[in-house]
Amino acid sequence: MKRKPIYVEIDIESDLDTLWKHTQRPELHQQWDVRFSSIHYLPKGDSKHQRFLYKTRIGFGLTITGIGVTHAFSRREDGDRMSVLRFGSDQNISLIREGSGYWRYRDGGRGVITFSTQYDYKTRFGLIGAWFDRLVFRPMFGKAAAWSFDVLRLWLERSIPPAVSIRQTWIHACSVLTLALLWIYEGLVPKLLFPEGGELEMLQHIGWWSGQERAILGMLGVFEICIGLISLTFHKSRWWYRLESVLLAGLMLGALIPEPAWLKAPFNPLLLSGTMLVLCLLASWSSTDLPSDSRCLREPGTPRTSKVRQKEERAHDIHL
């Protein structure tokens, strides 16, 4: 099965030495690269190649440990820099058996560095492992690399530490997903599946749609489901959260003004809408300076020269 190498490229407003330091020093690298939990250099000795130990926590108390070898080229003839590496793991639970790749630093002038990587690897578990890698792991691993590159960009351009970017991403994801699920649940369960549970009675008490309450409730349920799905699409738009806030306030007032007694209910419109308004606020606040893998190119943009290609191929000559 033919494998497609993973490629990621991003432009970062920084000087070459600063970017080099944040990617070549393990204590800095492990902060922004979510693919690794820790990276430690091993004693170098007389070798010109630097060996390192990496660990990745995959959940459920399991950790993948591997050994890598890297070699950095100081300066190439065109002023760019490059480092090549090989990596691999002997653990049977590791999908990756061994791989190799490079990091390239191109000075585009005007304070912008084009930082790119390309790497490939061999997998375990035969045909099953190959298919799992192709359909699930490789796309996910590539997105993780691209997302990490943007975390690095925010660190160098906006002085936002990686820990802050990662925490903000979790806050945003939890807020958006919870908000969307609440919209979908409120539209599906009490309005479409079980209208007799209280929503139908609420409309009947209002008395605005005599005999048409069930149809109105169904349309309102479909509307709320659509709002939940749209929230997932426009989760970075502050205007969308303002519109959602207006809709929530309108639904809450539309239920409480005709029938204030609903405030006595355990899960009343004020409690539900107030919770969703807070989630809107958190999602809107956390949408600023959010890392995104979409800022990275996933295909090489320009043909590479034969000299560059030769130096990239030297990565395959380094042995663990």
N, C-alpha and C positions, 0 to 999 in steps of 0.2 A: 504494500500500500504506500503510495507516494505521499510524503509528508511535505507540508508547506512551512518553511521557516517562519518564526515569529519576528516581525519587524515593527519597531516603534521609533518615531521621530518627533521631536518637539523643539521649538525655538524658545530660548530662555534669555532674558535680558540680564546678562551677567558678564563678568570678565572670565577668561579661560582658566586662570589660576583658582578662582573661587569655586567654579563648577568642578574643576578637577579635584579639589580638596574634598568637596561634599560627596563625591562619588567614589573616591579612591580610599578614603579613610573609613575603616569598618565601623567605628563608633558613630560616624555621621551617616554612612550609607544605610545602616540598619534602622535608622529613625524614619526614613521616608519610603523605603521599599517594603511594601506589605507582603511581598513574597517570602521574606525572611524574618524570622523572629530574632535571630542573633547571628553575627558574623565575627569571627576571631581569626586574626593572622597567626599562623604557626611559625616557629623558629625558621628563619630563612637559611641559615648556614652559608655555604659557599655558592649556592645555586643562584642564578640570576632570576629564577622564577619564584614567585611568592605563593606559598601554599596557604590555604585558609580552610577553616571549619565553619560550616553553616548549619543552622537548625531552623526548621519550620514547624510550628504547631498546627496540626490539622484538626484539632478538636478531639473530644472524648478522651483527653489525657494522652493522646498519641503525638509523638514528635518525630519528624523525618530529619535525620542527620546525614550530612554528606561532606565530601572533601573536594576542594577545588584548587586549581592552579591558575594563576594569572600572571601576565607579563605586560607591562606598560611601556609603550614607545614614547620616548621623551618628546621630540618634535620631528614631524615628518617634513619633507622638502617643501610642501606647500603651506607650512605653518600650522597644520592640524595636528591633533593628537589622537592616539588610539591605544586601547588595551584589549588584549585577547585573553580568553580563558577557556579552560575545560573544567567540567564538574561532573560529579556522579555520586551515587549512593549504593552501598552494599545491602541496605535493608530490604527485606523481601516485601515490606508493605509500601515501598516507594514505587510509584508508577514510573518515574524517570530512572533509567539505568545509568546512562551517561549522556553527556552532551557537550557542546562547545558553541562559542559565539564571540562577539566583539562589542566594545563600546567605542563610539567615534565622536570626536569633538571637532566641529568645523566652525571656524571664526568667520561669521558673515559680515563683520564690520559693524560700525555704529552701535557697538555694545551688545550685539546679539550673537549668541552661540547656538548652533544647531547641534543638538545632542541626540544621537541615534544609537540603536542597538539592533542586532540581528543574532538569533541563536536557534539552534535546533537540538533535538535529543532523541535517544532511542528509548523505547518503553519496554516494560515487562508484561507478563500475562498473555503473550501470544496475540491471537487475532482479537480476543475480547479487549485486551488492553489497548490495542491499536485503534479499534473502533471507539472505545471510551475516550481516548485521547483526542481523536479527530472530532467527535461530536460534542464533547463536554469539556474536557480538561484543557486542551490547547486554546480554544476560544476564551475560556475563563482566565487562563494563565496570561494570555496576551492582553486582555482587558486590565488585569491586575498590574501588569507592567506599565501600560499606558496611563492608568490612573495614578500610579506611583510617580511617574515622570511629572505629572501635573502637580502633585503634592510638592515635589522638589521645586518646580517653577514658582509656586506660591511662596515657598520658603525663601528663595533667593530674590524674587521680585517684590514681594509684599511683606517680607519679614514675618510671615505666618508660620510658626513652628509646626512640623508634621503632626505632633500630638494634638494640636488644636484643630488642624484640618481633619484628622481622623475622628476626633470627638464630634466635631460639627457635622460630619457626614452621618454619623450614627444618629445624632439628634434629628437631623433632617429626614433621614430615611424612616425612623420610627414615627415621627410626627405625620409625615405624608401617608404612610401605609395605614396608620391607625385612623386618620381622618377619612381616607378613602374607604376603608372597611366599614366605618360607621355610616357613611352615606349609603353604601351598597346594602348594608344590613337593614337600615331604616327603610330603604325603598323596597327591599325584597320581602323581608319576614313580616313586619306588622301591616304592610299595605297591600302586598300582592298575595302572600301565602296565607296569612292569618289575620284578615281585616277585622274579624269579630273580637280580637283580643283587646280592643280599646280604641283603635284609630277610627274605625267606622262610627263608633258611638260619639267620638269627639266631633266629627263632621255633622252628625245628626243633631247634636246639641247646638251647634252654631246656627243651623237652620237656613243657610244661604242657598243650598242646592237640594230642594225637596225632591226626594225620589231618585236623585242622580249621584248620591254620595259614593256608591261603590265604584262607579265609572270615574268620578273625580279622584277617588283614592288610588285607583289603578294608574291613572295618568301621573299623579303625583309620585307614586312609587317608581315608575319608569324614569321620571325626571330626576329623582334623587340618585338612582343607579347611574344614570348618565353623568351626573355631577361627580360621583365618586370615580368613575373611569377617566373623566377629563382631568381630574385632580392629579392622576398619575402621569398624564402627558405633559401638563403645564406646571409641574411641581416647582419650577424655578422662577415662575412669574409672580412678582409681587402684585400686579394688577389682578391676577386671578384670585389671590387670597383676599383682596379687598372686595371683589365681587362675591366671593363665598361668604364673607362676613355679612354683607348686606342681605344675602339670601337667608342666612341663618337667623339674622335679626328679624327679617320679615316673617319667616315661618314661626318663630317663637311668639312674636306679637300677634300674629294671625290666630294663634291658638289660645293665648292667654287673655287678650282683650275681650273677646266675646264670652269667655268662660274662665274667670280668675280662679275658680275653685280647683282647677287642675294643678295649682301650685301645691295642693295638699298631697298629691300623688307621690309615691316613693321615687319614681323616675319620671319627673315632670319635664315639660318643654324647656323650662329655664335651666335645669340641671344639665340636660343633654346639649342644648344649644350653647350654654356657657362653656362646657368642656370642649366642644368643637371649635368655639371661637379662640380658646387658648391654644389649641392645636394649630389653628390658622396662624396665630401670632408666632408660635415657635417655628413653623415651617417657613414662614416669610422671613423671619430673622435669620434663620440658618441657611437661606438660599444664596446669600451673598458670599463671594469668594469661595465657592464650593468646587472642590477638585472634580475634574471630568476627563474621562478617557477620550472623549470626542475632540479634544483640542490637539490630539496627536495624529500624525499621519501613520497609517498602517501598511503602506506600500512605499517602496523606494521611489522618490520623486524624480531623480535624475540618474542617468547612466553612470556607473562607476568606472574609473579608469583601470587599466590592467595593473598598474602599480598598486593601487588601493586593493584590488581584488587579490593580488599576490600576498599582501600583508595580512588580509583577512584569513586567507587559507593557512597561514602559519599557525593559527589557533589549533589546527588539527595535528600539528607536529608536537604539541606539548602533551606529555603523558602524566597521568596521576601517579 
